[in-house]
């Protein structure tokens, strides 16, 4: 459950940061772009949220 929550929070925070930076949030020279890219890879590599929800549902 903690992994699912942390993935959701990190997705929201990085998305908001990219929106705050506007077009600069997508440029390679900025930290926000790298964090957003890394966050997407980590959330996919760690298992999609749908799969995590299924696992949590089975355990409950």
C-alpha positions in Angstrom: 0.0 0.0 0.0 2.9 2.3 0.8 4.4 1.7 -2.6 1.2 2.5 -4.4 0.7 5.6 -2.4 4.2 6.8 -2.9 4.0 6.2 -6.7 0.7 8.2 -6.8 2.2 11.1 -4.8 5.4 11.2 -6.8 3.4 11.2 -10.1 1.3 14.1 -8.9 4.2 16.1 -7.6 6.4 15.7 -10.7 3.4 16.4 -13.0 2.6 19.6 -11.0 6.3 20.7 -11.2 6.3 20.2 -15.0 3.1 22.3 -15.3 4.7 25.0 -13.1 7.7 25.2 -15.3 5.7 25.2 -18.5 7.6 24.5 -21.6 10.9 24.5 -19.7 9.7 21.4 -17.8 10.2 19.4 -21.0 13.7 20.7 -21.9 16.6 18.4 -21.2 18.7 21.0 -19.3 16.3 21.2 -16.4 16.1 19.0 -13.3 12.3 18.8 -13.6 12.5 17.0 -16.9 14.8 14.4 -15.6 12.7 13.8 -12.5 9.6 13.5 -14.5 11.2 11.0 -16.9 12.7 9.0 -14.0 9.4 8.9 -12.2 7.6 7.5 -15.2 10.2 4.8 -15.6 10.1 3.9 -11.9 6.3 3.7 -11.7 6.1 1.5 -14.8 9.1 -0.7 -13.7 7.8 -1.1 -10.2 4.5 -2.4 -11.5 1.5 -0.5 -12.7 -0.9 0.9 -10.3 -3.7 -1.4 -11.5 -1.6 -4.4 -10.7 -0.7 -3.0 -7.3 -4.4 -2.4 -6.6 -5.2 -6.0 -7.5 -2.5 -7.3 -5.2 -3.7 -5.1 -2.3 -7.3 -6.3 -3.0 -6.3 -9.9 -2.9 -4.4 -9.4 0.4 -7.4 -7.8 2.0 
